Amino acid sequence: MDIINGKALSSVSYDKTITCTIKDDKNAKKGEYTVYDGSRLFEAYSNDTSYKVGTTVFVTIPEGKFEN
């Protein structure tokens, strides 16, 4: 049973949620932010346009892949 479940789970894709800090909010009016997760800077998007530099936010990574 463990082997079958292990194989099934390894092929399942899921979203990953990480904690980040807003590093740049110059495009906040468009919902675009530069965020930092402790190892890299990347762009994140939100319907909320009120985040400021230094705010800690949760970012969802689709299928756990940053290139999505």
C-alpha positions in Angstrom: 0.0 0.0 0.0 2.8 2.5 0.8 4.5 1.9 -2.5 1.3 2.5 -4.5 0.5 5.6 -2.5 4.0 6.9 -2.8 4.0 6.7 -6.6 0.6 8.3 -6.8 1.6 11.2 -4.5 4.9 11.8 -6.4 3.0 12.6 -9.5 0.4 14.9 -7.9 1.1 18.6 -8.5 0.1 21.1 -5.9 0.4 24.8 -5.2 3.0 25.9 -2.6 2.6 28.9 -0.3 5.7 30.7 1.0 6.3 33.8 3.2 7.9 36.7 1.5 8.7 40.4 2.2 7.8 43.2 -0.2 11.0 44.8 -1.4 9.6 47.1 -4.1 6.2 48.6 -4.4 6.6 51.1 -7.2 4.0 49.2 -9.4 1.6 48.6 -6.5 -1.2 50.4 -8.3 -1.0 47.6 -10.9 -0.8 45.0 -8.2 2.8 44.2 -9.1 5.4 43.7 -6.3 9.0 42.6 -6.1 9.2 40.2 -3.2 12.0 38.3 -1.4 11.7 34.8 0.1 15.1 34.7 1.8 17.0 33.4 -1.1 15.7 35.2 -4.3 13.9 38.2 -5.5 11.0 37.7 -7.9 7.8 39.4 -9.1 4.5 38.6 -7.4 1.0 39.9 -8.3 -2.0 40.7 -6.1 -5.5 42.2 -6.4 -4.6 44.2 -3.2 -2.8 47.4 -4.2 -2.1 48.6 -0.6 1.0 46.6 0.3 4.1 48.6 1.3 7.9 47.8 1.4 8.7 45.7 4.4 5.3 44.0 4.6 5.3 40.3 5.1 3.0 38.5 2.7 2.0 34.9 1.7 2.7 34.1 -2.0 1.2 31.1 -3.7 3.5 29.4 -6.2 1.3 27.5 -8.8 2.2 23.8 -8.9 5.2 24.6 -6.7 7.1 25.8 -9.8 8.5 29.4 -9.9 8.5 29.4 -13.7 4.6 29.2 -13.9 
